[in-house]
């Protein structure tokens, strides 16, 4: 295998593409990991190869021992669990699309054999092999979480009410406590369907004040404790106003009742237990081996997604600020399909921590990577400091024009929007325009073959099915990885033909 790209701190993403000759050159695209601390945006329509490219980037980070927090709204990123160093039919067999096998007129076993051969050939064309897959598996563990579900590892949402370790006024972290309290309040109220402006909403101000007072005193809460304190707050004044004038007891009771109803709802019970949102534990585990922590939220409704994503991002911000400064890439926060979480006009609870990460994470060695197929939903002002743009095939002229204008604006006028739109319009699947502010000029490239088997989206039910099989000692034929449960690919899932 050509190992010219096997360098620490370098991500092998593919090879340069020559549009005049319609061919890939021998020049590898080697992305400096340090450049990711200025964050990255990946844009491309369905079928552009965007997911394959982002999985390849996460694979490269894992090989280098870089930790990742991965938010997966669609279920595609669970494919990072499907790594088969032997590249044999038996490893692929549990994950193949049986509908595709029937359509091809072959048996599932024959289709598995052909998939194994296709993957082996595809890897070889890009200078990769089973040994590199094994290197990926040895370098990091992929850990699957399903918040709001016990399909894989459940996540305890109420853990976010625990006092930050050592958080007192004497520690000089009052501002950090205030920011975290505000984030938790926004997340909780969003789940209740309350559009809570941090400055105007009395519900938001009251909950934030309660959390600040309790956390400053080193006291943790649960939802029951929060409900009681909403009815009998630990303060007599809010600002300069008497508590009863600011938020009368009758109205406080109504808010407490809403949270109590949420607490009592059967659907919410799965949020009360599971792993705490402890970023150190999720990224490092007990042994210190790097983790790729995947949070699958495909099964959640919109309100639950916003609740969890904003909670998680706020915890990442709090964790980040406990780290020492560094110029190297320490960790990646990646979110696929960011639609609705960083919009250009509205201010959902997720937007605040996203903006904080985009503005401050570089100093702590944390890189933010976001992906979307809807350029019109991106807040280009928020992303104006993103140093890397990976632009793939787009469907509509509006998308192409908006992306070209946004990218030209983010580049400070050094790029021509009309030329960018023309280039973007000519891209084929797996072809991307890489604009990195650390490089002299943009470059076209074709993405490398993914080390992970891109089997398609995986559902909560399929994850649970395999979890039960593993617990009963049944032979799933899928390779085991740490203590994680590997989801089963549905028959309706479509294998990606071009990783």
C-alpha positions as CSV (number, residue, x, y, z in Angstrom):
1,X,0.0,0.0,0.0
2,X,1.2,3.5,-0.8
3,X,1.6,5.0,2.6
4,X,2.6,8.5,1.5
5,X,-0.5,9.8,3.2
6,X,0.2,8.0,6.5
7,X,1.5,11.0,8.4
8,X,0.5,12.1,11.9
9,X,-1.6,15.2,11.8
10,X,-2.5,14.8,8.2
11,X,-6.0,13.7,7.0
12,X,-6.1,11.8,3.7
13,X,-9.4,12.9,2.0
14,X,-8.9,11.9,-1.6
15,X,-7.0,13.0,-4.7
16,X,-7.0,16.1,-6.8
17,X,-9.4,16.1,-9.8
18,X,-8.6,17.5,-13.2
19,X,-11.9,18.8,-14.7
20,X,-10.3,19.3,-18.1
21,X,-9.4,15.6,-18.4
22,X,-12.3,14.4,-16.3
23,X,-9.9,12.3,-14.3
24,X,-8.4,11.9,-10.9
25,X,-4.7,12.7,-10.6
26,X,-2.1,11.0,-8.4
27,X,-1.8,14.0,-6.1
28,X,-3.4,13.2,-2.7
29,X,-5.4,15.7,-0.8
30,X,-3.6,15.9,2.6
31,X,-5.5,18.1,5.0
32,X,-3.6,19.6,7.9
33,X,-5.5,18.6,11.1
34,X,-4.6,21.9,12.7
35,X,-6.6,23.7,10.1
36,X,-9.7,22.2,11.4
37,X,-9.5,24.3,14.6
38,X,-10.8,27.1,12.4
39,X,-13.8,24.9,11.7
40,X,-15.3,23.4,8.5
41,X,-18.6,23.4,6.6
42,X,-19.6,20.6,4.2
43,X,-22.4,21.2,1.8
44,X,-23.9,18.9,-0.8
45,X,-27.2,17.5,-2.0
46,X,-28.3,13.9,-1.5
47,X,-26.1,11.7,-3.6
48,X,-23.2,14.1,-3.7
49,X,-21.0,11.9,-1.5
50,X,-21.2,14.3,1.5
51,X,-21.7,11.6,4.1
52,X,-18.9,9.5,2.7
53,X,-16.5,12.5,2.8
54,X,-17.5,13.4,6.4
55,X,-17.1,9.8,7.5
56,X,-13.7,9.7,5.9
57,X,-12.7,12.9,7.8
58,X,-13.9,11.3,11.1
59,X,-11.9,8.1,10.3
60,X,-8.8,10.1,9.7
61,X,-9.2,11.9,13.0
62,X,-9.7,8.6,14.8
63,X,-6.6,7.1,13.3
64,X,-4.7,10.1,14.7
65,X,-6.2,9.5,18.1
66,X,-8.4,12.6,17.9
67,X,-11.7,12.4,19.9
68,X,-15.0,13.2,18.3
69,X,-18.5,14.1,19.4
70,X,-20.8,13.1,16.5
71,X,-24.5,14.2,16.3
72,X,-26.4,12.1,13.8
73,X,-29.9,13.2,13.0
74,X,-30.4,10.6,10.1
75,X,-28.7,7.4,11.4
76,X,-26.0,7.3,8.6
77,X,-23.0,7.8,10.9
78,X,-23.6,4.6,12.8
79,X,-21.8,3.1,9.7
80,X,-18.6,4.1,11.5
81,X,-19.2,0.9,13.5
82,X,-19.0,-1.2,10.4
83,X,-15.2,-1.8,10.0
84,X,-14.2,-5.2,8.6
85,X,-10.4,-5.7,8.4
86,X,-10.7,-9.1,6.9
87,X,-12.9,-7.8,4.1
88,X,-14.6,-11.2,3.9
89,X,-18.1,-12.1,2.9
90,X,-19.0,-13.3,6.4
91,X,-18.3,-9.9,7.9
92,X,-20.5,-8.1,5.4
93,X,-23.3,-10.6,5.4
94,X,-25.3,-9.3,8.4
95,X,-25.3,-5.8,7.0
96,X,-26.2,-6.2,3.3
97,X,-29.4,-4.9,1.7
98,X,-31.4,-8.1,1.0
99,X,-33.8,-6.2,-1.3
100,X,-30.8,-5.1,-3.4
101,X,-29.7,-8.8,-3.5
102,X,-33.1,-9.8,-4.8
103,X,-33.1,-7.0,-7.4
104,X,-29.6,-8.2,-8.5
105,X,-31.0,-11.7,-8.9
106,X,-28.5,-13.3,-6.5
107,X,-28.7,-14.8,-3.0
108,X,-27.8,-12.8,0.1
109,X,-24.6,-14.8,0.5
110,X,-23.6,-14.1,-3.1
111,X,-24.4,-10.4,-2.7
112,X,-22.3,-10.3,0.5
113,X,-19.4,-11.8,-1.3
114,X,-19.7,-9.3,-4.1
115,X,-19.9,-6.4,-1.6
116,X,-16.8,-7.7,0.2
117,X,-15.0,-7.8,-3.2
118,X,-16.2,-4.4,-4.2
119,X,-15.0,-2.9,-0.9
120,X,-11.6,-4.6,-1.2
121,X,-11.2,-3.4,-4.8
122,X,-12.4,0.1,-4.0
123,X,-9.9,0.5,-1.1
124,X,-7.1,-0.8,-3.2
125,X,-7.7,1.9,-5.9
126,X,-7.1,4.5,-3.2
127,X,-4.1,2.9,-1.7
128,X,-5.9,1.4,1.3
129,X,-6.5,-2.1,2.6
130,X,-7.6,-4.2,5.5
131,X,-4.5,-3.3,7.5
132,X,-5.6,0.4,7.5
133,X,-9.1,-0.6,8.7
134,X,-7.4,-2.5,11.6
135,X,-5.3,0.5,12.3
136,X,-8.5,2.6,12.6
137,X,-10.1,0.0,14.9
138,X,-7.0,-0.1,17.1
139,X,-6.7,3.7,17.4
140,X,-10.2,4.5,18.7
141,X,-13.4,3.0,20.0
142,X,-16.7,3.9,18.4
143,X,-19.4,4.3,21.1
144,X,-23.1,4.6,20.2
145,X,-25.6,6.6,22.3
146,X,-29.4,6.8,21.8
147,X,-30.7,9.6,23.9
148,X,-34.4,9.1,24.8
149,X,-34.1,5.4,24.0
150,X,-32.4,2.3,25.5
151,X,-31.6,0.9,22.0
152,X,-27.9,1.5,22.6
153,X,-26.5,3.5,25.5
154,X,-29.2,5.8,26.9
155,X,-28.3,9.3,28.1
156,X,-29.6,10.9,31.3
157,X,-30.9,14.4,30.5
158,X,-31.3,15.3,34.1
159,X,-27.6,15.0,34.7
160,X,-27.4,18.5,33.2
161,X,-28.9,19.8,36.4
162,X,-25.9,18.7,38.4
163,X,-23.7,21.4,39.8
164,X,-20.4,21.9,37.8
165,X,-17.6,20.4,39.7
166,X,-16.1,22.9,42.2
167,X,-18.3,25.7,40.9
168,X,-18.4,28.4,43.5
169,X,-18.0,32.1,43.3
170,X,-14.6,31.8,44.9
171,X,-13.5,29.8,41.8
172,X,-14.0,32.8,39.7
173,X,-16.4,31.0,37.3
174,X,-19.6,32.9,38.0
175,X,-19.9,33.8,34.3
176,X,-19.5,30.2,33.2
177,X,-22.2,29.1,35.6
178,X,-24.5,31.8,34.3
179,X,-23.9,30.7,30.7
180,X,-24.4,27.1,31.4
181,X,-27.6,27.8,33.5
182,X,-29.0,29.9,30.7
183,X,-28.3,27.0,28.2
184,X,-30.1,24.5,30.4
185,X,-33.0,26.8,30.9
186,X,-33.4,27.3,27.1
187,X,-33.2,23.6,26.4
188,X,-35.8,22.7,29.1
189,X,-38.2,25.4,28.0
190,X,-37.9,24.4,24.4
191,X,-39.0,20.9,25.3
192,X,-42.1,22.5,27.0
193,X,-42.8,24.4,23.8
194,X,-42.0,27.7,25.4
195,X,-40.2,30.2,23.1
196,X,-38.0,31.6,25.9
197,X,-35.9,34.7,25.1
198,X,-33.1,34.8,27.7
199,X,-33.7,38.5,28.3
200,X,-37.5,38.8,28.0
201,X,-38.9,35.5,29.2
202,X,-39.6,35.5,32.9
203,X,-39.7,31.7,32.8
204,X,-36.2,31.7,31.5
205,X,-34.9,34.3,33.9
206,X,-36.4,32.5,36.9
207,X,-35.0,29.0,36.0
208,X,-31.6,30.5,35.2
209,X,-31.6,32.4,38.5
210,X,-32.5,29.2,40.5
211,X,-29.7,27.2,38.8
212,X,-27.2,29.9,39.4
213,X,-28.0,30.2,43.1
214,X,-27.9,26.4,43.6
215,X,-24.8,25.7,41.6
216,X,-22.9,28.6,43.1
217,X,-23.6,27.0,46.5
218,X,-22.4,23.7,45.1
219,X,-25.8,22.1,45.2
220,X,-27.0,19.8,42.4
221,X,-30.7,19.4,41.3
222,X,-33.0,17.0,39.7
223,X,-36.3,17.9,38.0
224,X,-38.2,17.3,41.3
225,X,-35.9,19.7,43.1
226,X,-36.3,22.3,40.3
227,X,-40.1,22.0,40.4
228,X,-40.1,22.6,44.2
229,X,-37.7,25.6,43.8
230,X,-39.9,27.1,41.1
231,X,-42.7,27.2,43.6
232,X,-40.5,28.4,46.4
233,X,-37.5,30.1,44.8
234,X,-34.3,30.7,46.8
235,X,-34.5,34.4,46.1
236,X,-36.8,37.2,47.2
237,X,-36.1,39.6,44.4
238,X,-35.3,39.2,40.7
239,X,-33.3,42.2,39.7
240,X,-34.8,45.1,41.7
241,X,-38.4,43.7,41.6
242,X,-40.1,41.7,44.3
243,X,-40.5,38.0,43.3
244,X,-44.3,38.2,43.6
245,X,-44.4,41.2,41.3
246,X,-42.0,39.7,38.8
247,X,-43.5,36.2,38.7
248,X,-46.6,35.6,40.9
249,X,-47.0,32.4,42.8
250,X,-50.0,31.3,40.7
251,X,-48.0,31.6,37.5
252,X,-45.0,29.9,39.0
253,X,-47.3,27.0,39.9
254,X,-48.4,26.7,36.3
255,X,-44.8,26.5,35.1
256,X,-44.0,23.9,37.8
257,X,-47.0,21.9,36.8
258,X,-45.8,21.9,33.1
259,X,-42.5,20.5,34.2
260,X,-44.1,18.0,36.5
261,X,-46.3,16.8,33.6
262,X,-43.2,16.3,31.5
263,X,-41.5,14.4,34.3
264,X,-44.6,12.1,34.7
265,X,-45.0,11.5,31.0
266,X,-44.1,7.8,30.1
267,X,-42.2,8.9,27.0
268,X,-39.9,11.0,29.2
269,X,-38.9,8.1,31.5
270,X,-36.0,7.1,29.2
271,X,-34.5,10.5,29.7
272,X,-34.2,10.0,33.5
273,X,-31.5,7.2,33.5
274,X,-28.5,6.3,31.5
275,X,-25.0,7.8,31.1
276,X,-24.6,11.3,32.4
277,X,-23.6,13.9,29.8
278,X,-20.0,13.8,30.9
279,X,-17.9,14.9,28.0
280,X,-14.6,13.6,29.6
281,X,-16.1,10.2,30.1
282,X,-17.8,10.1,26.7
283,X,-14.6,11.1,24.9
284,X,-12.0,9.2,26.9
285,X,-13.7,6.3,28.6
286,X,-12.2,4.5,31.5
287,X,-9.0,3.5,29.8
288,X,-8.3,6.9,28.1
289,X,-8.5,5.4,24.6
290,X,-10.0,7.9,22.2
291,X,-13.7,7.6,21.5
292,X,-15.8,8.5,18.6
293,X,-19.0,9.2,20.5
294,X,-22.0,9.0,18.2
295,X,-25.4,10.4,19.4
296,X,-28.1,9.0,17.2
297,X,-31.2,11.3,17.3
298,X,-33.1,10.1,14.3
299,X,-35.8,8.6,16.5
300,X,-36.6,11.8,18.3
301,X,-39.2,14.4,17.4
302,X,-38.1,18.0,16.6
303,X,-38.6,19.3,20.1
304,X,-36.6,16.4,21.6
305,X,-33.8,16.9,19.1
306,X,-33.5,20.6,19.9
307,X,-33.6,19.8,23.7
308,X,-30.8,17.2,23.5
309,X,-28.6,19.0,21.0
310,X,-28.6,22.2,22.9
311,X,-27.9,20.4,26.2
312,X,-25.0,18.5,24.6
313,X,-23.5,21.5,23.0
314,X,-23.7,23.5,26.3
315,X,-21.9,20.6,28.0
316,X,-19.2,20.7,25.3
317,X,-18.7,24.4,25.9
318,X,-18.4,23.9,29.6
319,X,-16.0,21.0,29.1
320,X,-14.0,22.9,26.6
321,X,-13.3,25.7,29.1
322,X,-11.8,23.3,31.5
323,X,-9.1,22.4,29.0
324,X,-5.8,24.1,28.6
325,X,-5.1,26.1,25.4
326,X,-3.5,24.4,22.5
327,X,-2.8,25.0,18.8
328,X,-3.3,21.3,17.9
329,X,-6.6,19.7,17.1
330,X,-7.8,18.0,20.4
331,X,-11.4,17.1,19.5
332,X,-14.0,17.4,16.8
333,X,-17.6,18.3,17.3
334,X,-19.5,17.2,14.1
335,X,-23.1,17.5,13.3
336,X,-24.7,16.1,10.1
337,X,-27.7,17.8,8.6
338,X,-27.6,21.0,10.7
339,X,-30.9,22.1,9.2
340,X,-32.8,24.2,11.8
341,X,-30.0,24.2,14.4
342,X,-28.0,27.2,13.1
343,X,-30.6,29.2,11.0
344,X,-29.8,32.6,9.6
345,X,-32.7,34.5,11.3
346,X,-34.2,32.6,14.2
347,X,-32.4,31.9,17.5
348,X,-33.2,28.4,18.7
349,X,-31.5,27.1,21.9
350,X,-28.8,25.3,19.9
351,X,-27.6,28.5,18.2
352,X,-26.1,30.1,21.3
353,X,-23.6,27.2,22.1
354,X,-22.9,26.7,18.4
355,X,-21.9,30.4,18.1
356,X,-19.8,30.1,21.3
357,X,-17.9,27.1,19.8
358,X,-17.4,28.8,16.5
359,X,-16.0,31.9,18.2
360,X,-13.9,30.4,21.0
361,X,-13.2,26.7,20.4
362,X,-10.1,27.3,18.3
363,X,-8.1,28.4,21.4
364,X,-8.9,25.0,23.1
365,X,-8.1,22.8,20.1
366,X,-11.7,22.0,19.3
367,X,-12.9,21.9,15.7
368,X,-16.5,22.3,14.7
369,X,-17.6,20.6,11.5
370,X,-21.2,21.0,10.2
371,X,-22.8,19.5,7.2
372,X,-26.1,20.3,5.3
373,X,-27.8,19.8,2.0
374,X,-29.7,23.0,2.4
375,X,-27.4,26.0,2.0
376,X,-30.3,28.5,2.5
377,X,-30.6,27.3,6.1
378,X,-27.0,28.2,7.0
379,X,-26.3,31.4,9.0
380,X,-23.4,32.6,6.9
381,X,-22.6,35.4,9.3
382,X,-22.1,32.8,12.0
383,X,-19.9,30.7,9.7
384,X,-17.9,33.6,8.3
385,X,-14.9,32.5,10.4
386,X,-15.1,28.9,9.1
387,X,-11.7,28.3,7.6
388,X,-12.6,25.3,5.5
389,X,-15.5,24.8,3.1
390,X,-16.1,21.5,1.3
391,X,-18.6,22.1,-1.4
392,X,-20.2,19.2,-3.4
393,X,-23.0,18.9,-5.9
394,X,-26.0,21.1,-5.4
395,X,-29.4,20.7,-6.9
396,X,-31.0,24.1,-7.5
397,X,-29.6,27.3,-9.0
398,X,-30.8,29.1,-5.8
399,X,-28.6,26.8,-3.7
400,X,-25.6,27.2,-6.0
401,X,-26.0,31.0,-6.0
402,X,-26.5,31.3,-2.3
403,X,-23.6,29.1,-1.5
404,X,-21.3,30.9,-3.9
405,X,-22.3,34.3,-2.5
406,X,-21.9,33.1,1.1
407,X,-18.5,31.5,0.4
408,X,-17.3,34.6,-1.5
409,X,-18.4,36.8,1.4
410,X,-16.7,34.5,4.0
411,X,-13.5,34.7,1.9
412,X,-13.5,38.5,2.3
413,X,-13.9,39.2,-1.5
414,X,-10.9,37.1,-2.5
415,X,-13.1,34.7,-4.5
416,X,-15.4,35.4,-7.4
417,X,-19.0,34.4,-6.7
418,X,-19.9,33.9,-10.4
419,X,-16.9,31.7,-11.0
420,X,-17.6,29.7,-7.8
421,X,-21.2,29.2,-8.9
422,X,-20.0,27.9,-12.3
423,X,-17.6,25.5,-10.7
424,X,-20.1,24.2,-8.2
425,X,-22.6,23.6,-11.0
426,X,-20.3,21.3,-12.8
427,X,-19.5,19.0,-9.9
428,X,-20.3,15.3,-10.1
429,X,-20.9,12.8,-7.2
430,X,-17.9,12.5,-4.9
431,X,-16.3,15.6,-6.5
432,X,-15.8,18.5,-4.0
433,X,-14.4,22.0,-4.0
434,X,-12.0,22.5,-1.1
435,X,-11.6,26.1,0.0
436,X,-9.1,26.3,2.9
437,X,-8.1,29.8,4.1
438,X,-4.7,28.3,5.0
439,X,-4.0,27.4,1.4
440,X,-3.3,29.7,-1.6
441,X,-6.3,28.7,-3.7
442,X,-9.3,26.3,-3.8
443,X,-8.8,22.9,-5.2
444,X,-11.1,20.3,-6.8
445,X,-10.8,16.7,-5.5
446,X,-12.5,13.4,-5.5
447,X,-13.1,11.7,-2.2
448,X,-11.3,8.5,-1.2
449,X,-13.0,5.2,-0.5
450,X,-14.4,5.0,3.1
451,X,-12.8,2.4,5.4
452,X,-16.2,1.9,7.0
453,X,-18.9,0.0,5.1
454,X,-21.5,2.6,4.1
455,X,-24.6,0.4,4.5
456,X,-27.1,3.3,4.9
457,X,-29.2,4.7,7.7
458,X,-29.8,2.5,10.8
459,X,-32.9,2.7,13.0
460,X,-33.5,2.5,16.7
461,X,-35.4,-0.8,16.3
462,X,-32.5,-2.4,14.4
463,X,-30.0,-1.2,17.1
464,X,-32.2,-2.8,19.8
465,X,-32.5,-6.0,17.8
466,X,-28.8,-6.6,17.7
467,X,-28.4,-5.4,21.4
468,X,-30.8,-8.2,22.4
469,X,-29.0,-10.7,20.3
470,X,-25.6,-9.8,21.8
471,X,-27.0,-10.0,25.3
472,X,-28.4,-13.5,24.7
473,X,-25.1,-14.7,23.4
474,X,-26.3,-15.2,19.9
475,X,-23.7,-15.1,17.1
476,X,-24.3,-11.9,15.1
477,X,-21.2,-12.6,13.0
478,X,-20.5,-8.8,13.3
479,X,-17.1,-8.0,14.8
480,X,-17.3,-6.7,18.4
481,X,-15.9,-3.3,19.3
482,X,-15.4,-2.4,23.0
483,X,-18.8,-2.8,24.8
484,X,-20.9,-1.2,22.0
485,X,-23.9,-2.7,20.3
486,X,-23.8,-2.7,16.5
487,X,-27.0,-1.9,14.8
488,X,-28.5,-4.1,12.1
489,X,-29.1,-2.7,8.7
490,X,-32.7,-2.8,7.5
491,X,-33.6,-4.6,4.3
492,X,-34.8,-1.2,3.1
493,X,-31.5,0.5,3.7
494,X,-29.6,1.2,0.5
495,X,-25.9,0.6,0.3
496,X,-23.9,3.6,-0.9
497,X,-22.5,2.7,-4.3
498,X,-19.7,5.3,-4.3
499,X,-18.2,5.8,-0.9
